[in-house]
Amino acid sequence: MHKERNKILLAEDDLNLGILLVDYLETEGFDVTRCEDGELALKSFESNTFDLCLLDVMMPKMDGFTLAKVIRFKSKEMPIIFITAKSMKEDKLKGYNLGADDYITKPFDEEELLWKIKAMIRRKLDKKSELIDIGKFSFDFANQLLTINGNTKRITEKESKILQYLSENRNKVVKREELLSALWGENDYFLGRSLDVFITKLRKYLRDDSDLKIENVFGVGFVFNVPS
């Protein structure tokens, strides 16, 4: 059985550097999707699953800073590394303030970049493998398992992502459009109906702990009430 390759989104408009990075990283065992401008990169991010994003800053149609801001809104956990010629202190601070995990200026050493990528993906996987306590339940996000009193149920990937998002924002109002954008990359009526179905299923799964409640906030979204 072949090990699944970690997927990297590379937003880089420099053709030569882009080809070099794709060849190097794929030789090192990654699956790389290169996009030549920010808008294409955002569309790719919204329609695929990635383990890490490598973003240039100066790109046509949408710059890397704007792209990173949108990505971070949609995914709080996605590792983001800037690779850019913009080396001014204020540029670096802006990158980190937008949620970047690292900021590497060109030219850079490919091997150093490789080890940074591996370290970030490893931390992400380690975090995913942690068990989350939700009331009387133990939630294993990586394996999509809900356990209570020794009884375990495997839920779907989408149900797991919704439960994880609500759990990360427990006891706070989560806007419907925010949840839809984080999970599907867009907000429309039909996806909203699908979300309601998933929420209903999660309520059913969680009813063995009467202290847990996914509450509707009319016209706004949801609150996942979890006792401290």
N, C-alpha and C positions, 0 to 999 in steps of 0.2 A: 504494500500500500504506500503510495507516494504521500509525503508530508505536504500539507497545503501551504502554498507560498504566501507570505505576507504581502499585502497590496499597498503600493505607494502611489499617491497622486503627485505628479510633478508638474508644476505650472512654471514654464520657462520659455520665453519667446526666442532666446538665442538658440538657433538651430544646431550649431556645432556643439555647444555645451550640453544642450538637451540630449543629443544623440550619444554623446560621450557618457553622460550620467545614466541613461537608460541601459546602454551596453554594460557598463560597469556594475550597476546594481542588479541587473538581471543575471549576470555572471555569478554574483554573490547570492543568488537564490531568491530574489524578490520579483514580484510581478509589478511592473511600472507602467502607469498610464501617463503619457506626456500630453499636455495641452499648451498651445502656443499663445493663448491670451486668457485673461481672468474670467471672461464670460463663459468660455468653453470649459474652463476648469470647474466653475461653479455648477454648470449643468452636469458634468461628469460626477462631481461629488454628490449631487442630489439623486443621481440615478444608479450609483454603485456603492459598494461598501469598501472602505479603505482603512488601513491600520495606521497610516501616517501621511501628512501632507508636507511637501517641500515646495516653498513658494518664493519665486522671484518677486521683487517689489515693483520695478519699472516694467510694466507690461501694457500692451494695448487693450482698449475696451474696458478693462477693469484692473486697477492696480492691485498689487499684492496686499497692501494694508486693508483695502476695502474688502478684498476676498477673505482675508483672515478674520475680519470682524463678522462677516456673514457665517463663515464656517464655525466660529466659536459660539455664535448664537444658536446654531443648529446642533452643535455637539460640544458639550462642556469637557469631554474627555479626550477629544481627538488631538494627538501630538502634532504640533506645528513647528516647522523649522524654516526660518527665512534664510535664503541664500541670495545675497544681493551685493551690488557694488556700492550701495549707499552706506557709507561707513561713519557718518557723523553721529555724535553722541545722541543728539535729539532724535535721529532716525531709529537708533537702537532702542531708546526709551519708548518711543512710540510703538515699536514692534512688540516689546514686552508688555506694554500697557494694553495692547489689543489681545493679549493672551498667548503670545508665542512662547514656546518652551525653550527655543534657542535661536540665536541670530548669528549667522556666519557670513563674513564678508568675503567677496571674491578678490583675488583668486584664493582657493582653499585646497587643502589636501583631501583627496577623495577617501583615503583610508580613515582619516579622522572623522569625516562625515559618516562613513559606514559605521564606525563604532558608536557614534552618537545616535544613529538611527536604531541600531540593535538595542542599545540601552533603553531608549524610550519605548520601543515596542515591548521589551521585556517587562518594564514597569507597568505598562498598560495591561498586559496579560496577567501579571501578578495581581493587579487590582481587581480585574474581572473575576479572578478565581476566589476572591475572598467571599465568605458567607456574610450575608446581611441579615441582621435581626430585625424583624418586623412584628412587633408584639410578641405573640407566642410562636410565631413562625420563624423558620430559618430559610432564607432565600439564597439559592445558589444560582447566580445570574448566568455564569458561563455554561452550566449544564441544564439551565431552565428547570430547576427543581424547587418545589415548595414543600417544606417538611414541617409537620406539627404532630407532637405526641408519638413520634416514631413512624407516622404515616407520610409517605412521600408521593407527590404528584408531579409529573412532568407537564409543563405548560408550553405553549407555542413560543416561537422566537419573538413575534410581535407582542404577545402578552407579556413576555419577560421584559422587553424594552419599555413598555408602558409602565409596568410595575416598578422597574428600576428608576424611571424618570420621576414617578410620583413619590417614590421612597426618598430619592435625593432631595425632593422639595416637600417633604412631609410637613403637615400642619401649616402649609402656606397655600395661598390661592395660585393655582396653575391655570393660566388662560388657555382656553380651547385652541386658539390659533397658534399659540406657542407650542403646545403639545403636538399638534398636527404638523407644524413646520419641522420640529425636531425629529419626528418619526418618519414622515413621508416627504419632507422637503417642500410641501405646498399645503394650502388650506382651501378646500372646497367642500361643497355640500355633501357629495357622495362619500368622501373620506371621513367627514364628520359623522355620518351614519355608521360607517364601519367602526369608528372609534367608540361610539356608543355601545355597539355590540360587544367589543372587547372589554369595556368597562363593566358591562353587565356580567360577563363571564368571570372577571376578576372578583367582583363582589361575591359571586357564588363560591369561588375557591376560598375566599377569606372569611366566610361566615362561621367557621369553626372557632374563630376568636371574635367574640361579640364586641370587644372594645375597638376593633378596627372598623373604619367606615370611610368609603369614598363618597363624599358629599357633593351633590350638584350645587353650584353657585349660579343661579339663574341668570342667563345672558352673559356670563363671564367664563366659567370653566368648572374646575373641580378643586376640592380640598381633600387630601388624604389624611384623615385624622388618625394619628398613631400616638398612644400614650407614651409618655417619657419613660 
